[in-house]
């Protein structure tokens, strides 16, 4: 048996819990298959996920359902304009009886941290979350405290055009592996949602079906999913085309792109592609894996110019042109 075949057999065994988690989510969430897949990809690839959509589209419920299907510590933080960094990270508390200081951990000390409406909080709070997301640790009164392992931030935000929102700094947005745009359900899906959720006494309950041990084994196996050198070239060519479009046969995009993807984008594309292959039960990545997850990886990392905005073009339009133009191996 070849190495790839052996890894495929192990993936088949170690991915059983993914199907159980999907079924638990489907008990609560109707449709939204792309959203569920993106959350599972972020979970497997150990990458934070940003969800953008209008209120009422089950973003929070989907994240909470995923967390409950795994157990562990689930923390929800409602971001508001008056939130302080200490409300997020925690603080030191003085005990007058013992004369000692102790750390009171904030809600960021969890396995699943739901940052709800993250773009309603001011820059100081968003920056406080930045260290936690990147370093997996928090500094309180000069002392560093490691966060639990695993640690995953799943953030929701309203469209930036809405009143009372603060655009996330580029440095923080780049820390999210994926940005998923959540859309309205189809008519039949919404009808099923009403049937299921319009009764307070019969809402489905979520059971814990996954464990951190299963997730740890799946993440370790993810590193063994094969990525061919030609596919790595394809990934790098895509990211370079967003930075230097004129050198990649996309000179017409130069005036439309202010900033392209960083090396972090190439890493995220590779890891997300592996997770996509894992979900499909494959031990190797194919170009379609990269294409299917590429928009979620790049849409928040490619910053367009005012000229693009004047022409009514979004970063998604630009990224789609890149995928259409870059040769597929």
Secondary structure by P-SEA (a helix, b strand, c coil): ccaaaaaaaaaaaaaaaaaaaaaaaaaccccaaaaaaaaaaaaaacbbbbbbcccccaaaaaaaaaaaaaccbbbbbbccccccccccbbbbbbcccccbbbbbcccccccbbbbcccccccaaaaaaacccccccccccccbbbbccccbbbbbbbccccccccccccaaaaaaccbbbbbbbbcaaaaaaaaaccccccccccccccccaaaaaaaaaacccccccaaaaaaaaaaaaaaacccccccccccccccccccaaaaaaaaaaaaaaaaaaccccccaaaaaacccccccccccccaaaaaacccaaaaaaaaaaccccc
